[in-house]
């Protein structure tokens, strides 16, 4: 069986995992967690791949934002909000994003200290943002890292993962094999964290972990 090749490309600021081989047509999918993957036949030229992604950028952005908006989208009718993987009562007079930001401000320094020691990388600064398409981002040139406040809706290991992921990008900007080797040394449970982040935060807090599904697709024959 031919080995499938994987890479990550950025389309309008959105990371897309590109996998070659094993399919007969271009197939762009947005998972329930808002992450995107493009399956590509082995012999399709790179120029055709770029053209396909450019043509579907609007579709991609709309579906990514829709998926993320459905997940950690605040308190339900019961007045409960997901916080660190559990449902808690939302304090009166405060929005979910405010609660999550306050919680991250309290917890992030300790996580950063642990993960900087684990990765051997050190950020020059940290920012908390309510991002719609990413759990975290970094600028390797300046060493600055941004973290999505909505991570506070998920189990604490998800914050560990995102911090380790972005710190590793300071050592290796791309998602190549070296990046994944370095990340695995600092945070061995990447698969678990990614699976958790594919879930709706309230559903995860109420029912616990299970394999995610529900993907949107855009195909091109």
Secondary structure, DSSP 8 states (H G I E B T S, - for coil): ----EEEEEEETTEEEEEEESS-SSEEEEE-TTS-EEEEE-TTS-HHHHHHHHHHTHHHHHHHHHHHHHHHS----TTSEEEETTEEEE--TT--HHHHHHHHHHHHHHHHHHHHHHHH----SEEEEE--SS-SEEEETTTTEEEEEGGGGGS-HHHHHHHHHHHHHHHH-SS-SHHHHHHHHHH-TTHHHHHHHHTS-HHHHHHH--------EEEEE-
